[in-house]
Amino acid sequence: MAATGSPGTQQADVTVTGPARSADRLLHDNPFGSQDLFTEVDPTAAAIAAAHWFHAAVTITAQHTGMHPIQVVASAEQYDKPLAVESLTDITTAIDAGHRARHVVMPLIRNALYVADGHLRGILEIQHRITAAQELMSKAHTDHPGIDLGPDSVYLPLTSLDPARPAPDLLDNLLHGIHTCWHLYQHHIDPQHPTPANLENSRQQQLRQAFLTATREEAAARNERLL
């Protein structure tokens, strides 16, 4: 029997076009995020806009550093949120493939809301997770024959987001990802053009402005992928 909508999942179906545009403007003003993004905009709409800006930041950081975009995303790992990178990887891969930010973010949030309501929407995602867990167990037994690891001892998350607050959680992940992009961007050193110590502060300001300008230009160039 197909799953039906519940009060929790219906929250993700709010009209987001206007609010997402508002969030997009806020992120244009400050790509690192502002308090208004959390207090003045619906969190789902804010997450949609942030996904668009995160992808822009990943793109220009990869170009600046020579890293693969997935390497840039992997750098946004958070010790206390090990699944955060999974959500960022899903978003980056999907937008790279031509999907719109809205069409990527909404299913992630909706799935987490279903989990919060005690349901799974579809079985493909869980099949992928089970397969990955089985491969991990097989590798662990090969590498460590004496390890005590079986199906009943594996922790299998059903979503990469906090089911109690998926949209704010995703927004946090995306803004952290944008800050990570800036961290990588500013610390990339061109060996052909080293910066003298006495010019370091000035260089940092120039790099920050270059990062913000490039991110804004990339986001504007791909604005059709927002909604």
SULTA-V664719 format. One record per backbone hydrogen bond with DSSP energy under -0.5 kcal/mol. CO is the residue of the C=O (numbers start at 1). NH is the residue of the N-H. Records with the same first field share a line. If there is no record, write none. Layout:
CO=NH + NH
This chain:
6=10
7=11
8=11
9=12
10=13
11=14
16=20
17=21
18=22
19=23
20=24
21=25
22=26
23=27
24=28
25=29
26=30
30=33
34=37 + 38
35=38 + 39
36=40
42=46
43=47
44=48
45=49
46=50
47=51
48=52
49=53
50=54
51=55
52=56
53=57
54=58
55=59
56=60
57=61
58=62
59=63
60=64
61=65
62=66
68=71 + 72
69=73
70=74
71=75
72=75
73=76
74=77
78=81
81=78 + 84
83=87
84=88
85=89
86=90
87=91
88=92
89=93
90=94
91=95
92=96
93=97
94=99
95=98
100=104
101=104 + 105
102=106
104=108
105=109
106=110
107=111
108=112
109=113
110=114
111=115
112=116
113=117
114=119
115=118
120=122
123=127
124=128
125=129
126=130
127=131
128=132
129=133
130=134
131=135
132=136
133=137
134=138
135=139
136=140
137=141
138=142
139=143
140=144
144=147
147=149
150=153
151=154
154=156
155=157
161=163
162=165
165=169
166=170
167=171
168=172
169=173
170=174
171=175
172=176
173=177
174=178
175=179
176=180
177=181
178=182
179=183
180=184
181=185
182=186
183=187
184=188
185=188
187=189
188=190
189=191
190=193
194=196
196=199
197=200
199=203
200=204
201=205
202=206
203=207
204=208
205=209
206=210
207=211
208=212
209=213
210=214
211=215
212=216
213=217
214=218
215=219
216=220
217=221
218=222
220=223
222=225
223=226
225=101
226=102
